[in-house]
Amino acid sequence: MGQLEWALSPERAAKVTPLKTKRFALLEYGEAEILFDMPRILSLEGKYLNLGHGAGGSAMLLAAGLEDQNLKGIVYSIDLFKRGSWSGGYDGTLNQAWQIVKEMGLHHRMQLYQGQTSFFVQNFDFLSFLFIDADHSYEGVKSDFLNYAHKVVKGGAVAFHDCNQDYTVQVLREYVLDNNTWEQIYHINRIRVFRKNA
């Protein structure tokens, strides 16, 4: 586990509050705040890819961060969007996910794709930021990293959620930690962020 907080100014923190509820984000102790702050940290426009939409918290935080920094960019979010039981009345479907995005006023900043993350590899050329939080298995995390991380531009970043889980730790050990291409820049709770150096 990394440090358990990420400080924002009161004005910027207030923008995170509507997107930080249990209904939208299964994030805690600084995780929502650093995702919101990622566009400021990177100062990159372009494509931000969120793998694993869930109820949409992570993707909407990235989109709100782009809006806050007035950066041109779109957050693309991929999920199976299977019907399931979530808190707050969210049913897990693509239709309701898009309705929530519209309610939050972020529809001009986001696009949602339904299906396996591997189905959409050809849709993306260059990425400013990649957030891996989809298939929670070793093979799933490995596949998402190998399919998409090479598309991240120099100075961009890849972040992994659930870095307290063995499957993510194993992928980091095998493909990231001893790879000079990637430099860890933050470890906030269960999120580790690596900037691309080459």
Summary of the structure (lengths in Angstrom):
residues: 198
radius of gyration: 15.3
end to end distance: 27.0
largest distance: 44.4
contacts: 668
relative contact order: 0.17
helix: 42%
strand: 24%
